[in-house]
C-alpha cells in the first residue's frame, strides 16, 4: 500500500518545463547514494492545448469554454 520511498517535490523552471506547459511539478526519489532520480511529473497545460485541438465543454451558463488540461506521468523506475 505504501512505497516508502523518500521524495522531494519541486517545480521546474521555465526552461525545464514540458513544452507548452504553464507549470511543471516534479517528485524526485532519493536513492541510497544520495542522488535524486526524477520519478514523476505533473504538467498544468492551461488552455493552450485545448485551443489547438478544439477541446471544449458547456459551462453552467451553457457557453462553450476551452478545458484546462493537465498531464501526469510516473517512471517505471518507481516499480
Secondary structure, DSSP 4 states (H G I P E B T S, - for coil): ------EEEEE--TTTSPTT-SEEEEEEEEPTTS-EEEEEEEEEEETHHHHHHT-EEE-TTS-EEEPPEEEEEE-GGG-
